[in-house]
Amino acid sequence: MEKEFDIVVSKMTAKDVPFVALIEKECFSTPWSENSLLESLETEGSLFLCARLNGNIIGYIGATIVLDEAYVSNIAVTENMRRMGAATQLLCECESICREKRCTFLTLEVRKSNFGAVALYQKKGFHIVGERKNFYSDPCENALLMTKYF
């Protein structure tokens, strides 16, 4: 069960990128580089948010808004800070911004074996709408495509 902590969610800035890159390396087998994160952050339609606890970045979410559609590229929380509500707050703030921008849905891919993330997304109103075969590498695995319609 998630506990509530004093986590603050705010827009990511260029100075946050090195810290987010460290989270990428910790959480993903094929992490985004600092350059990739910075380029994405500066791309029109991008939405990047950081979760902070006592001023330290413990997680982030990245999304892209195209017309009235929103796509989550990554969401990650450092392993020692999981189950504290950061991912929930990041998703909720991302959804709120997407609704303000009149998006009709928010969608994402998640490893089929990531049961904790799948459960969180379902709890937040996402539904499995498809499966992408061999979407992930290292190790090779299918992704569930999950979408929340507004």
C-alpha positions as CSV (number, residue, x, y, z in Angstrom):
1,M,0.0,0.0,0.0
2,E,1.3,3.4,-0.9
3,K,2.0,5.9,1.9
4,E,1.6,9.6,1.4
5,F,4.8,11.7,1.7
6,D,5.4,15.4,1.1
7,I,6.2,14.9,-2.5
8,V,6.1,18.0,-4.8
9,V,5.6,17.7,-8.5
10,S,6.8,20.5,-10.8
11,K,7.9,21.0,-14.4
12,M,11.3,19.6,-15.3
13,T,14.0,22.2,-16.3
14,A,17.2,21.7,-18.1
15,K,19.1,21.7,-14.8
16,D,17.1,18.7,-13.7
17,V,18.2,16.6,-16.7
18,P,21.4,15.1,-15.2
19,F,19.4,13.9,-12.2
20,V,16.7,12.4,-14.4
21,A,19.4,10.7,-16.5
22,L,20.6,8.9,-13.3
23,I,17.1,7.7,-12.7
24,E,16.9,6.5,-16.3
25,K,20.1,4.5,-15.8
26,E,18.8,3.0,-12.6
27,C,15.4,2.0,-13.9
28,F,15.7,1.1,-17.6
29,S,17.9,-1.4,-19.5
30,T,18.1,1.1,-22.4
31,P,18.1,4.5,-20.7
32,W,17.8,7.8,-22.4
33,S,20.9,9.9,-22.5
34,E,21.2,13.4,-21.1
35,N,21.2,14.7,-24.6
36,S,18.1,12.8,-25.6
37,L,16.3,14.0,-22.5
38,L,17.3,17.6,-23.1
39,E,16.2,17.4,-26.8
40,S,12.9,15.9,-25.8
41,L,12.4,18.5,-23.0
42,E,12.9,21.3,-25.6
43,T,10.6,19.8,-28.2
44,E,7.3,21.5,-28.9
45,G,4.4,19.5,-27.3
46,S,6.6,17.9,-24.7
47,L,5.6,17.7,-21.1
48,F,8.1,16.6,-18.4
49,L,7.5,16.7,-14.7
50,C,9.7,15.8,-11.7
51,A,8.7,14.5,-8.3
52,R,10.7,15.9,-5.5
53,L,11.1,14.8,-1.9
54,N,12.9,17.3,0.3
55,G,14.1,19.0,-2.9
56,N,15.6,15.9,-4.3
57,I,14.3,14.4,-7.6
58,I,13.0,10.9,-6.9
59,G,11.0,10.4,-10.1
60,Y,9.8,11.9,-13.4
61,I,7.3,11.5,-16.2
62,G,7.7,12.5,-19.8
63,A,4.9,12.8,-22.3
64,T,4.2,14.3,-25.7
65,I,1.0,16.1,-26.7
66,V,0.1,16.0,-30.3
67,L,-3.2,17.8,-31.2
68,D,-5.7,16.2,-28.8
69,E,-3.7,13.1,-28.0
70,A,-1.1,12.5,-25.2
71,Y,1.5,9.8,-25.1
72,V,3.6,9.0,-22.0
73,S,7.2,8.2,-23.1
74,N,8.6,7.3,-19.7
75,I,7.7,7.3,-16.0
76,A,10.2,6.2,-13.4
77,V,10.8,6.5,-9.7
78,T,14.0,5.6,-8.0
79,E,13.8,2.1,-6.5
80,N,14.3,3.2,-2.9
81,M,11.5,5.7,-3.2
82,R,8.8,3.5,-4.7
83,R,5.4,3.0,-3.1
84,M,5.4,6.5,-1.6
85,G,2.9,8.0,-4.0
86,A,5.3,9.7,-6.4
87,A,4.2,7.8,-9.5
88,T,0.6,8.4,-8.6
89,Q,1.2,12.1,-8.2
90,L,3.2,12.3,-11.5
91,L,0.4,10.6,-13.4
92,C,-2.3,12.7,-11.8
93,E,-0.5,16.0,-12.6
94,C,0.2,14.8,-16.2
95,E,-3.4,13.9,-16.6
96,S,-4.5,17.3,-15.2
97,I,-2.3,19.1,-17.7
98,C,-3.5,16.9,-20.6
99,R,-7.2,17.7,-19.6
100,E,-6.4,21.4,-19.5
101,K,-5.0,21.1,-23.0
102,R,-8.2,19.4,-24.1
103,C,-6.6,16.0,-24.8
104,T,-9.0,13.1,-25.4
105,F,-6.8,10.4,-24.0
106,L,-3.5,9.6,-22.4
107,T,-1.7,6.4,-23.5
108,L,1.4,4.5,-22.6
109,E,3.3,1.2,-23.0
110,V,4.4,-0.9,-20.0
111,R,6.3,-4.2,-19.8
112,K,3.8,-7.0,-19.5
113,S,5.7,-8.4,-16.5
114,N,5.6,-5.1,-14.6
115,F,2.7,-6.1,-12.5
116,G,3.0,-3.2,-10.0
117,A,2.9,-0.6,-12.8
118,V,0.0,-2.3,-14.6
119,A,-1.9,-2.4,-11.3
120,L,-1.2,1.3,-10.7
121,Y,-2.3,2.3,-14.2
122,Q,-5.5,0.3,-13.9
123,K,-6.2,1.9,-10.5
124,K,-5.8,5.3,-12.2
125,G,-8.4,4.4,-14.9
126,F,-6.2,3.1,-17.7
127,H,-7.4,0.1,-19.7
128,I,-5.4,-2.5,-21.7
129,V,-6.2,-1.7,-25.3
130,G,-3.6,-3.8,-27.0
131,E,-0.2,-5.5,-26.9
132,R,3.0,-4.7,-28.8
133,K,5.0,-7.9,-29.6
134,N,8.7,-7.7,-28.7
135,F,8.4,-4.0,-27.9
136,Y,11.1,-4.1,-25.3
137,S,14.7,-5.4,-25.5
138,D,17.2,-6.5,-22.9
139,P,15.3,-8.6,-22.1
140,C,12.9,-9.0,-25.1
141,E,9.3,-8.6,-23.9
142,N,5.9,-7.6,-25.0
143,A,4.4,-4.3,-24.0
144,L,0.8,-3.7,-22.9
145,L,-0.7,-0.7,-24.5
146,M,-2.8,1.1,-21.9
147,T,-5.0,4.1,-22.4
148,K,-7.2,6.4,-20.3
149,Y,-9.9,8.2,-22.2
150,F,-11.1,11.6,-20.9
